[in-house]
Amino acid sequence: MFVATVLLGSISFIVFVTGFVWGLIERGQTRRAQGPEVGAEMMAEKMGRETAASGKTPLVQKTAFVGTGWAVEREAEYSWGEIRAAIRGGRIRTVLPALLGAAGMLAFMFFLSLALLIRVHNKIYGGVVLAFTLYALFIAVRGLIEES
């Protein structure tokens, strides 16, 4: 039983990653930034993370950066209304990456919770993951059904 759960969880994870990557390739928008201000911003973020990790709160923060920094971001988004309209219109191919990503993630979390319930002595861990999975499924189904 445990081996089957892990196998199905692995397949679900592959489906999730496939949908995620396919969505980024098909609908992703890339933003590039370059210049000294980008480097200073990145250095300030790094210093902020290090300060937070050490448990300190800075009163004043000074950033020193010399040179040119560059950053690349890529993101894709789908709305529930768009997914709902595509399904009703029979154009599932356009939103298939989002459906694969969402279904893969929910299935992976479900099989993870089952694996935890089977293997771990303290069942609270699997129960919490299962409760979160069911709540996420409820939110997804409600988003697809509700009219905006």
OpenMM code with the backbone's topology and positions (N, CA, C; nanometers):
from openmm import Vec3, app, unit

residues = "MET PHE VAL ALA THR VAL LEU LEU GLY SER ILE SER PHE ILE VAL PHE VAL THR GLY PHE VAL TRP GLY LEU ILE GLU ARG GLY GLN THR ARG ARG ALA GLN GLY PRO GLU VAL GLY ALA GLU MET MET ALA GLU LYS MET GLY ARG GLU THR ALA ALA SER GLY LYS THR PRO LEU VAL GLN LYS THR ALA PHE VAL GLY THR GLY TRP ALA VAL GLU ARG GLU ALA GLU TYR SER TRP GLY GLU ILE ARG ALA ALA ILE ARG GLY GLY ARG ILE ARG THR VAL LEU PRO ALA LEU LEU GLY ALA ALA GLY MET LEU ALA PHE MET PHE PHE LEU SER LEU ALA LEU LEU ILE ARG VAL HIS ASN LYS ILE TYR GLY GLY VAL VAL LEU ALA PHE THR LEU TYR ALA LEU PHE ILE ALA VAL ARG GLY LEU ILE GLU GLU SER".split()
positions = [
    Vec3(0.0822, -0.1193, 0.0000),
    Vec3(0.0000, 0.0000, 0.0000),
    Vec3(0.0869, 0.1263, 0.0000),
    Vec3(0.1904, 0.1242, 0.0832),
    Vec3(0.2780, 0.2403, 0.0918),
    Vec3(0.3512, 0.2638, -0.0406),
    Vec3(0.3968, 0.1566, -0.1041),
    Vec3(0.4698, 0.1687, -0.2307),
    Vec3(0.3780, 0.2268, -0.3382),
    Vec3(0.2538, 0.1812, -0.3425),
    Vec3(0.1576, 0.2345, -0.4404),
    Vec3(0.1316, 0.3824, -0.4151),
    Vec3(0.1219, 0.4210, -0.2891),
    Vec3(0.0995, 0.5618, -0.2549),
    Vec3(0.2177, 0.6472, -0.2980),
    Vec3(0.3373, 0.6003, -0.2731),
    Vec3(0.4567, 0.6753, -0.3136),
    Vec3(0.4662, 0.6831, -0.4658),
    Vec3(0.4334, 0.5748, -0.5348),
    Vec3(0.4367, 0.5745, -0.6812),
    Vec3(0.3348, 0.6737, -0.7379),
    Vec3(0.2125, 0.6714, -0.6868),
    Vec3(0.1101, 0.7654, -0.7341),
    Vec3(0.1458, 0.9099, -0.6976),
    Vec3(0.2065, 0.9279, -0.5816),
    Vec3(0.2523, 1.0612, -0.5432),
    Vec3(0.3619, 1.1121, -0.6364),
    Vec3(0.4517, 1.0239, -0.6755),
    Vec3(0.5589, 1.0616, -0.7681),
    Vec3(0.5026, 1.0996, -0.9048),
    Vec3(0.4069, 1.0213, -0.9529),
    Vec3(0.3424, 1.0531, -1.0810),
    Vec3(0.2702, 1.1872, -1.0713),
    Vec3(0.2026, 1.2112, -0.9597),
    Vec3(0.1323, 1.3386, -0.9395),
    Vec3(0.2298, 1.4553, -0.9389),
    Vec3(0.3450, 1.4353, -0.8760),
    Vec3(0.4454, 1.5416, -0.8729),
    Vec3(0.4971, 1.5715, -1.0138),
    Vec3(0.5162, 1.4685, -1.0936),
    Vec3(0.5606, 1.4876, -1.2323),
    Vec3(0.4552, 1.5628, -1.3119),
    Vec3(0.3273, 1.5305, -1.2909),
    Vec3(0.2177, 1.6022, -1.3583),
    Vec3(0.2176, 1.7487, -1.3152),
    Vec3(0.2367, 1.7743, -1.1857),
    Vec3(0.2417, 1.9116, -1.1348),
    Vec3(0.3555, 1.9901, -1.1990),
    Vec3(0.4745, 1.9343, -1.2005),
    Vec3(0.5902, 2.0035, -1.2588),
    Vec3(0.5701, 2.0250, -1.4087),
    Vec3(0.5141, 1.9263, -1.4771),
    Vec3(0.4883, 1.9392, -1.6208),
    Vec3(0.3922, 2.0543, -1.6484),
    Vec3(0.2827, 2.0608, -1.5742),
    Vec3(0.1875, 2.1703, -1.5919),
    Vec3(0.2484, 2.3050, -1.5603),
    Vec3(0.3289, 2.3106, -1.4544),
    Vec3(0.3927, 2.4349, -1.4141),
    Vec3(0.4892, 2.4856, -1.5216),
    Vec3(0.5754, 2.3964, -1.5688),
    Vec3(0.6746, 2.4346, -1.6706),
    Vec3(0.6055, 2.4678, -1.8025),
    Vec3(0.5067, 2.3882, -1.8411),
    Vec3(0.4328, 2.4138, -1.9652),
    Vec3(0.3634, 2.5500, -1.9585),
    Vec3(0.3048, 2.5822, -1.8456),
    Vec3(0.2405, 2.7127, -1.8297),
    Vec3(0.3392, 2.8272, -1.8412),
    Vec3(0.4580, 2.8111, -1.7812),
    Vec3(0.5594, 2.9161, -1.7927),
    Vec3(0.6089, 2.9311, -1.9359),
    Vec3(0.6233, 2.8198, -2.0058),
    Vec3(0.6710, 2.8263, -2.1440),
    Vec3(0.5660, 2.8902, -2.2333),
    Vec3(0.4400, 2.8475, -2.2167),
    Vec3(0.3350, 2.8922, -2.3070),
    Vec3(0.2842, 3.0329, -2.2760),
    Vec3(0.2656, 3.0655, -2.1489),
    Vec3(0.2047, 3.1933, -2.1128),
    Vec3(0.2970, 3.2862, -2.0363),
    Vec3(0.4175, 3.2423, -2.0099),
    Vec3(0.5066, 3.3206, -1.9261),
    Vec3(0.5518, 3.4504, -1.9900),
    Vec3(0.5644, 3.5504, -1.9073),
    Vec3(0.6169, 3.6794, -1.9495),
    Vec3(0.7477, 3.7026, -1.8747),
    Vec3(0.8497, 3.7370, -1.9505),
    Vec3(0.9819, 3.7568, -1.8924),
    Vec3(1.0079, 3.9056, -1.8747),
    Vec3(1.0581, 3.9409, -1.7553),
    Vec3(1.0987, 4.0789, -1.7296),
    Vec3(1.2459, 4.0781, -1.6928),
    Vec3(1.3196, 4.1629, -1.7615),
    Vec3(1.4629, 4.1748, -1.7342),
    Vec3(1.4912, 4.3150, -1.6830),
    Vec3(1.5805, 4.3223, -1.5882),
    Vec3(1.6229, 4.4515, -1.5353),
    Vec3(1.7742, 4.4480, -1.5191),
    Vec3(1.8362, 4.5615, -1.5457),
    Vec3(1.9812, 4.5681, -1.5365),
    Vec3(2.0203, 4.7090, -1.4953),
    Vec3(2.1256, 4.7185, -1.4175),
    Vec3(2.1763, 4.8483, -1.3776),
    Vec3(2.2236, 4.8474, -1.2343),
    Vec3(2.2837, 4.9579, -1.1919),
    Vec3(2.3350, 4.9648, -1.0546),
    Vec3(2.2235, 4.9619, -0.9505),
    Vec3(2.1047, 5.0182, -0.9843),
    Vec3(1.9943, 5.0185, -0.8877),
    Vec3(1.9407, 4.8775, -0.8629),
    Vec3(1.9470, 4.7918, -0.9637),
    Vec3(1.9040, 4.6527, -0.9463),
    Vec3(1.9994, 4.5815, -0.8515),
    Vec3(2.1283, 4.6040, -0.8688),
    Vec3(2.2269, 4.5434, -0.7801),
    Vec3(2.2114, 4.5917, -0.6370),
    Vec3(2.1846, 4.7217, -0.6196),
    Vec3(2.1658, 4.7766, -0.4855),
    Vec3(2.0400, 4.7187, -0.4202),
    Vec3(1.9343, 4.7010, -0.4994),
    Vec3(1.8106, 4.6428, -0.4467),
    Vec3(1.8324, 4.4978, -0.4038),
    Vec3(1.9027, 4.4219, -0.4857),
    Vec3(1.9300, 4.2822, -0.4518),
    Vec3(2.0185, 4.2726, -0.3276),
    Vec3(2.1160, 4.3605, -0.3162),
    Vec3(2.2036, 4.3611, -0.1993),
    Vec3(2.1242, 4.3976, -0.0736),
    Vec3(2.0311, 4.4929, -0.0847),
    Vec3(1.9487, 4.5302, 0.0299),
    Vec3(1.8598, 4.4141, 0.0734),
    Vec3(1.8026, 4.3414, -0.0221),
    Vec3(1.7207, 4.2249, 0.0119),
    Vec3(1.8030, 4.1185, 0.0825),
    Vec3(1.9246, 4.0945, 0.0333),
    Vec3(2.0121, 3.9943, 0.0954),
    Vec3(2.0483, 4.0362, 0.2373),
    Vec3(2.0804, 4.1626, 0.2551),
    Vec3(2.1152, 4.2105, 0.3883),
    Vec3(1.9950, 4.1999, 0.4821),
    Vec3(1.8763, 4.2264, 0.4298),
    Vec3(1.7554, 4.2152, 0.5106),
    Vec3(1.7284, 4.0722, 0.5539),
    Vec3(1.7505, 3.9768, 0.4631),
    Vec3(1.7321, 3.8352, 0.4979),
    Vec3(1.8321, 3.7925, 0.6035),
    Vec3(1.9575, 3.8361, 0.5882),
    Vec3(2.0599, 3.7986, 0.6857),
    Vec3(2.0301, 3.8601, 0.8222),
    Vec3(1.9801, 3.9835, 0.8232),
    Vec3(1.9468, 4.0503, 0.9487),
    Vec3(1.8304, 3.9793, 1.0159),
    Vec3(1.7280, 3.9435, 0.9369),
    Vec3(1.6124, 3.8735, 0.9932),
    Vec3(1.6521, 3.7363, 1.0450),
    Vec3(1.7433, 3.6685, 0.9752),
    Vec3(1.7870, 3.5355, 1.0180),
    Vec3(1.8637, 3.5415, 1.1496),
    Vec3(1.9328, 3.6515, 1.1722),
    Vec3(2.0087, 3.6641, 1.2969),
    Vec3(1.9215, 3.7136, 1.4115),
    Vec3(1.7969, 3.7498, 1.3832),
    Vec3(1.7053, 3.7924, 1.4879),
    Vec3(1.7196, 3.9379, 1.5266),
    Vec3(1.7852, 4.0167, 1.4448),
    Vec3(1.8052, 4.1584, 1.4750),
    Vec3(1.7098, 4.2427, 1.3919),
    Vec3(1.6771, 4.3604, 1.4433),
    Vec3(1.5931, 4.4554, 1.3704),
    Vec3(1.6751, 4.5817, 1.3476),
    Vec3(1.7060, 4.6109, 1.2208),
    Vec3(1.7880, 4.7293, 1.1962),
    Vec3(1.7060, 4.8582, 1.2092),
    Vec3(1.7679, 4.9596, 1.2685),
    Vec3(1.7043, 5.0911, 1.2740),
    Vec3(1.7332, 5.1687, 1.1460),
    Vec3(1.8551, 5.1569, 1.0983),
    Vec3(1.8960, 5.2215, 0.9744),
    Vec3(1.9731, 5.1173, 0.8946),
    Vec3(1.9474, 5.1144, 0.7636),
    Vec3(2.0179, 5.0171, 0.6808),
    Vec3(2.0809, 5.0909, 0.5637),
    Vec3(2.2087, 5.0696, 0.5474),
    Vec3(2.2815, 5.1317, 0.4382),
    Vec3(2.3312, 5.0216, 0.3461),
    Vec3(2.3099, 5.0419, 0.2168),
    Vec3(2.3515, 4.9429, 0.1193),
    Vec3(2.4638, 4.9996, 0.0346),
    Vec3(2.5693, 4.9236, 0.0218),
    Vec3(2.6802, 4.9645, -0.0632),
    Vec3(2.6926, 4.8621, -0.1745),
    Vec3(2.6836, 4.9109, -0.2986),
    Vec3(2.6955, 4.8214, -0.4128),
    Vec3(2.7648, 4.8969, -0.5246),
    Vec3(2.8671, 4.8364, -0.5782),
    Vec3(2.9391, 4.8954, -0.6902),
    Vec3(2.9332, 4.7948, -0.8042),
    Vec3(2.8931, 4.8416, -0.9199),
    Vec3(2.8860, 4.7533, -1.0353),
    Vec3(2.7473, 4.7558, -1.0975),
    Vec3(2.7193, 4.6543, -1.1755),
    Vec3(2.5914, 4.6440, -1.2440),
    Vec3(2.5273, 4.5115, -1.2071),
    Vec3(2.4043, 4.5183, -1.1608),
    Vec3(2.3306, 4.3973, -1.1291),
    Vec3(2.2297, 4.3687, -1.2384),
    Vec3(2.1869, 4.2454, -1.2467),
    Vec3(2.0830, 4.2109, -1.3429),
    Vec3(1.9907, 4.1070, -1.2812),
    Vec3(1.8639, 4.1127, -1.3198),
    Vec3(1.7633, 4.0204, -1.2674),
    Vec3(1.6702, 3.9799, -1.3805),
    Vec3(1.6265, 3.8560, -1.3775),
    Vec3(1.5314, 3.8035, -1.4751),
    Vec3(1.4182, 3.7372, -1.3977),
    Vec3(1.2940, 3.7767, -1.4273),
    Vec3(1.1766, 3.7164, -1.3656),
    Vec3(1.0865, 3.6637, -1.4754),
    Vec3(1.0221, 3.5525, -1.4489),
    Vec3(0.9269, 3.4963, -1.5452),
    Vec3(0.8053, 3.4493, -1.4673),
    Vec3(0.6881, 3.4921, -1.5081),
    Vec3(0.5665, 3.4490, -1.4412),
    Vec3(0.4518, 3.4356, -1.5409),
    Vec3(0.3602, 3.3480, -1.5078),
    Vec3(0.2413, 3.3244, -1.5887),
    Vec3(0.1231, 3.3183, -1.4935),
    Vec3(0.0085, 3.3644, -1.5390),
    Vec3(-0.1083, 3.3600, -1.4524),
    Vec3(-0.2322, 3.3200, -1.5302),
    Vec3(-0.3193, 3.2517, -1.4611),
    Vec3(-0.4490, 3.2101, -1.5124),
    Vec3(-0.5529, 3.2533, -1.4092),
    Vec3(-0.6679, 3.2985, -1.4540),
    Vec3(-0.7750, 3.3341, -1.3609),
    Vec3(-0.8813, 3.2249, -1.3618),
    Vec3(-0.9558, 3.2162, -1.2507),
    Vec3(-1.0630, 3.1172, -1.2436),
    Vec3(-1.1664, 3.1429, -1.3529),
    Vec3(-1.1963, 3.2701, -1.3790),
    Vec3(-1.2933, 3.3036, -1.4838),
    Vec3(-1.2469, 3.2579, -1.6213),
    Vec3(-1.1195, 3.2754, -1.6478),
    Vec3(-1.0632, 3.2326, -1.7759),
    Vec3(-1.0682, 3.0805, -1.7898),
    Vec3(-1.0342, 3.0100, -1.6828),
    Vec3(-1.0381, 2.8639, -1.6859),
    Vec3(-1.1815, 2.8159, -1.7054),
    Vec3(-1.2745, 2.8753, -1.6306),
    Vec3(-1.4154, 2.8382, -1.6406),
    Vec3(-1.4688, 2.8623, -1.7817),
    Vec3(-1.4380, 2.9787, -1.8396),
    Vec3(-1.4848, 3.0114, -1.9749),
    Vec3(-1.4244, 2.9170, -2.0788),
    Vec3(-1.2985, 2.8814, -2.0627),
    Vec3(-1.2339, 2.7908, -2.1578),
    Vec3(-1.2946, 2.6510, -2.1504),
    Vec3(-1.3257, 2.6055, -2.0301),
    Vec3(-1.3868, 2.4733, -2.0151),
    Vec3(-1.5264, 2.4726, -2.0764),
    Vec3(-1.6043, 2.5754, -2.0485),
    Vec3(-1.7405, 2.5839, -2.1049),
    Vec3(-1.7389, 2.5984, -2.2559),
    Vec3(-1.6390, 2.6676, -2.3087),
    Vec3(-1.6287, 2.6875, -2.4525),
    Vec3(-1.5608, 2.5731, -2.5257),
    Vec3(-1.5144, 2.4729, -2.4524),
    Vec3(-1.4492, 2.3581, -2.5152),
    Vec3(-1.3050, 2.3837, -2.5565),
    Vec3(-1.2446, 2.4899, -2.5061),
    Vec3(-1.1054, 2.5230, -2.5389),
    Vec3(-1.0146, 2.4827, -2.4222),
    Vec3(-1.0178, 2.3570, -2.3862),
    Vec3(-0.9431, 2.3084, -2.2704),
    Vec3(-0.7926, 2.3169, -2.2953),
    Vec3(-0.7505, 2.3056, -2.4193),
    Vec3(-0.6069, 2.3086, -2.4532),
    Vec3(-0.5407, 2.4377, -2.4039),
    Vec3(-0.6141, 2.5489, -2.4058),
    Vec3(-0.5535, 2.6762, -2.3661),
    Vec3(-0.5266, 2.6843, -2.2161),
    Vec3(-0.6056, 2.6121, -2.1364),
    Vec3(-0.5868, 2.6170, -1.9910),
    Vec3(-0.5378, 2.4843, -1.9342),
    Vec3(-0.5006, 2.3916, -2.0202),
    Vec3(-0.4532, 2.2613, -1.9750),
    Vec3(-0.3305, 2.2701, -1.8838),
    Vec3(-0.2348, 2.3600, -1.9085),
    Vec3(-0.1223, 2.3691, -1.8140),
    Vec3(-0.1673, 2.4048, -1.6723),
    Vec3(-0.2618, 2.4967, -1.6602),
    Vec3(-0.3110, 2.5337, -1.5270),
    Vec3(-0.3854, 2.4182, -1.4619),
    Vec3(-0.4654, 2.3470, -1.5401),
    Vec3(-0.5383, 2.2322, -1.4858),
    Vec3(-0.4432, 2.1209, -1.4437),
    Vec3(-0.3415, 2.0942, -1.5251),
    Vec3(-0.2422, 1.9921, -1.4887),
    Vec3(-0.1668, 2.0317, -1.3619),
    Vec3(-0.1270, 2.1582, -1.3549),
    Vec3(-0.0545, 2.2053, -1.2370),
    Vec3(-0.1376, 2.1952, -1.1105),
    Vec3(-0.2632, 2.2408, -1.1178),
    Vec3(-0.3494, 2.2369, -0.9998),
    Vec3(-0.3840, 2.0939, -0.9604),
    Vec3(-0.4228, 2.0119, -1.0579),
    Vec3(-0.4591, 1.8733, -1.0276),
    Vec3(-0.3379, 1.7953, -0.9779),
    Vec3(-0.2221, 1.8172, -1.0379),
    Vec3(-0.1009, 1.7490, -0.9939),
    Vec3(-0.0619, 1.7865, -0.8526),
    Vec3(-0.0743, 1.9153, -0.8199),
    Vec3(-0.0394, 1.9598, -0.6856),
    Vec3(-0.1355, 1.9017, -0.5823),
    Vec3(-0.2665, 1.9056, -0.6117),
    Vec3(-0.3641, 1.8511, -0.5175),
    Vec3(-0.3465, 1.6999, -0.5002),
    Vec3(-0.3234, 1.6301, -0.6105),
    Vec3(-0.3032, 1.4849, -0.6016),
    Vec3(-0.1752, 1.4527, -0.5246),
    Vec3(-0.0688, 1.5290, -0.5487),
    Vec3(0.0566, 1.5067, -0.4765),
    Vec3(0.0366, 1.5268, -0.3266),
    Vec3(-0.0321, 1.6339, -0.2883),
    Vec3(-0.0561, 1.6591, -0.1463),
    Vec3(-0.1436, 1.5490, -0.0854),
    Vec3(-0.2415, 1.5005, -0.1616),
    Vec3(-0.3281, 1.3930, -0.1134),
    Vec3(-0.2475, 1.2650, -0.0882),
    Vec3(-0.1653, 1.2269, -0.1856),
    Vec3(-0.0872, 1.1044, -0.1686),
    Vec3(0.0216, 1.1208, -0.0621),
    Vec3(0.0728, 1.2423, -0.0471),
    Vec3(0.1670, 1.2686, 0.0621),
    Vec3(0.0985, 1.2486, 0.1966),
    Vec3(-0.0232, 1.2991, 0.2093),
    Vec3(-0.0951, 1.2814, 0.3363),
    Vec3(-0.1239, 1.1339, 0.3624),
    Vec3(-0.1600, 1.0590, 0.2574),
    Vec3(-0.1821, 0.9156, 0.2756),
    Vec3(-0.0543, 0.8441, 0.3182),
    Vec3(0.0568, 0.8799, 0.2557),
    Vec3(0.1846, 0.8183, 0.2932),
    Vec3(0.2196, 0.8493, 0.4384),
    Vec3(0.1940, 0.9726, 0.4802),
    Vec3(0.2203, 1.0078, 0.6192),
    Vec3(0.1277, 0.9326, 0.7140),
    Vec3(0.0021, 0.9179, 0.6757),
    Vec3(-0.0918, 0.8442, 0.7602),
    Vec3(-0.0542, 0.6967, 0.7704),
    Vec3(0.0004, 0.6408, 0.6625),
    Vec3(0.0383, 0.4988, 0.6633),
    Vec3(0.1668, 0.4755, 0.7423),
    Vec3(0.2685, 0.5589, 0.7195),
    Vec3(0.4025, 0.5314, 0.7724),
    Vec3(0.4333, 0.5924, 0.9086),
    Vec3(0.3861, 0.7150, 0.9328),
    Vec3(0.4260, 0.7862, 1.0541),
    Vec3(0.3347, 0.7457, 1.1701),
    Vec3(0.3938, 0.7199, 1.2834),
    Vec3(0.3179, 0.6763, 1.4005),
    Vec3(0.2212, 0.7852, 1.4479),
    Vec3(0.2670, 0.9099, 1.4499),
    Vec3(0.1816, 1.0216, 1.4911),
    Vec3(0.0967, 1.0646, 1.3712),
    Vec3(-0.0295, 1.0336, 1.3740),
    Vec3(-0.1192, 1.0553, 1.2593),
    Vec3(-0.1556, 1.2025, 1.2389),
    Vec3(-0.1180, 1.2889, 1.3292),
    Vec3(-0.1543, 1.4305, 1.3170),
    Vec3(-0.0896, 1.4942, 1.1944),
    Vec3(0.0314, 1.4503, 1.1588),
    Vec3(0.1002, 1.5073, 1.0432),
    Vec3(0.0226, 1.4797, 0.9147),
    Vec3(-0.0144, 1.3564, 0.8944),
    Vec3(-0.0934, 1.3212, 0.7770),
    Vec3(-0.2298, 1.3863, 0.7796),
    Vec3(-0.2886, 1.3976, 0.8984),
    Vec3(-0.4200, 1.4610, 0.9108),
    Vec3(-0.4178, 1.6082, 0.8749),
    Vec3(-0.3125, 1.6776, 0.9172),
    Vec3(-0.3005, 1.8198, 0.8851),
    Vec3(-0.2824, 1.8394, 0.7343),
    Vec3(-0.1969, 1.7603, 0.6721),
    Vec3(-0.1761, 1.7713, 0.5273),
    Vec3(-0.3045, 1.7352, 0.4526),
    Vec3(-0.3756, 1.6336, 0.4994),
    Vec3(-0.5020, 1.5953, 0.4359),
    Vec3(-0.6065, 1.7049, 0.4506),
    Vec3(-0.6153, 1.7662, 0.5685),
    Vec3(-0.7104, 1.8758, 0.5892),
    Vec3(-0.6768, 1.9941, 0.4982),
    Vec3(-0.5491, 2.0264, 0.4868),
    Vec3(-0.5083, 2.1363, 0.3991),
    Vec3(-0.5408, 2.1035, 0.2533),
    Vec3(-0.5196, 1.9791, 0.2130),
    Vec3(-0.5491, 1.9363, 0.0760),
    Vec3(-0.6980, 1.9479, 0.0468),
    Vec3(-0.7810, 1.9028, 0.1395),
    Vec3(-0.9254, 1.9122, 0.1196),
    Vec3(-0.9717, 2.0578, 0.1147),
    Vec3(-0.9114, 2.1432, 0.1974),
    Vec3(-0.9453, 2.2854, 0.1937),
    Vec3(-0.9034, 2.3470, 0.0602),
    Vec3(-0.7846, 2.3132, 0.0110),
    Vec3(-0.7383, 2.3652, -0.1185),
    Vec3(-0.8284, 2.3161, -0.2311),
    Vec3(-0.8732, 2.1917, -0.2239),
    Vec3(-0.9661, 2.1383, -0.3231),
    Vec3(-1.0981, 2.2130, -0.3184),
    Vec3(-1.1467, 2.2426, -0.1988),
    Vec3(-1.2704, 2.3195, -0.1833),
    Vec3(-1.2564, 2.4580, -0.2461),
    Vec3(-1.1453, 2.5253, -0.2213),
    Vec3(-1.1220, 2.6594, -0.2770),
    Vec3(-1.1166, 2.6524, -0.4300),
    Vec3(-1.0494, 2.5507, -0.4850),
    Vec3(-1.0379, 2.5375, -0.6303),
    Vec3(-1.1734, 2.5114, -0.6944),
    Vec3(-1.2504, 2.4212, -0.6369),
    Vec3(-1.3820, 2.3895, -0.6930),
    Vec3(-1.4745, 2.5098, -0.6809),
    Vec3(-1.4689, 2.5778, -0.5675),
    Vec3(-1.5521, 2.6984, -0.5501),
    Vec3(-1.5141, 2.8064, -0.6505),
    Vec3(-1.3845, 2.8199, -0.6789),
    Vec3(-1.3402, 2.9181, -0.7773),
    Vec3(-1.3886, 2.8853, -0.9167),
    Vec3(-1.3958, 2.7565, -0.9495),
    Vec3(-1.4444, 2.7174, -1.0809),
    Vec3(-1.5962, 2.7301, -1.0933),
    Vec3(-1.6688, 2.7111, -0.9842),
    Vec3(-1.8146, 2.7143, -0.9894),
    Vec3(-1.8704, 2.8554, -0.9780),
    Vec3(-1.8116, 2.9373, -0.8894),
    Vec3(-1.8644, 3.0711, -0.8640),
    Vec3(-1.8575, 3.1601, -0.9860),
    Vec3(-1.9600, 3.2402, -1.0024),
    Vec3(-1.9599, 3.3436, -1.1054),
    Vec3(-1.9065, 3.4711, -1.0438),
    Vec3(-1.8190, 3.5375, -1.1141),
    Vec3(-1.7606, 3.6612, -1.0606),
    Vec3(-1.8491, 3.7784, -1.0889),
] * unit.nanometer
topology = app.Topology()
chain = topology.addChain("A")
for resn in residues:
    res = topology.addResidue(resn, chain)
    for name in ("N", "CA", "C"):
        topology.addAtom(name, app.Element.getBySymbol(name[0]), res)
